[in-house]
Amino acid sequence: MPVFNGTATLHQSMTSILRQSIRDLELVVVDDGSSDDSAAIAERLAQEDGRVRLVRRAESGGPAAARNSGIATAKGRYLAFCDADDMWLPHKLERQIACAERTGAPLIYSSYHRIAPDYHASAADFEPEGRVVSVPAKLTHNDLLAGNRIGNLTAMVDLKATGHVTMPNYQGAEDWALWLAITREHGAAHGVQEPLALYRAEQDGSHSADRLRAIRAVWRVLREQEGVPRLKAAWYLGRSSVAALKKSTI
């Protein structure tokens, strides 16, 4: 869980992970050079729950660098991501580990709910409002080239299948770049179609809010990482942009 000046939501997000139905987990919080009380919040929860570990970065390096700092110290077989303003529903890990064991997939994802940025209740108290981003049961590498269908807050990587991973530093598309690399090298991802996480939508100043930067990042991933020819990359970029626009209206 990377955090940069996230005092408004960090405690809420951390609690949603610590209250998972599967108790055998560790929560690595990476403070990415925050100037607020984010590190202090994480430290207090670490004192209360030995499953929490805080990693401090001296200065901000952005989402990919912060996540990679956490990945480097993670000890579990399954690697899952949650930003400091998102939340997991209580059975998220339980449902996804069952899917991983059933399918043998290297990457598991799920549907998720979009919620208002000022949602203040716990994940356990959440009542669905119909704003669901649905996902297919399976996504191949070719499917993902047409756009990122995997919400970062829902992704879970089986490191036994993939070996060590790092998130490429394409700011605005770093998670998608990793999903592409995993599915290209290790096979299709599988999804739990039940919504298992809560994503705060319409937040000013969030990394996902800079659409132009995200479009540029998508182009770089297609051309530099995946080696897609220019015309085909333009076609994929158009499909990805339309899909992103549709998702933003949910």
Summary of the structure (lengths in Angstrom):
residues: 250
radius of gyration: 17.1
end to end distance: 25.0
largest distance: 54.2
contacts: 818
relative contact order: 0.15
helix: 42%
strand: 19%
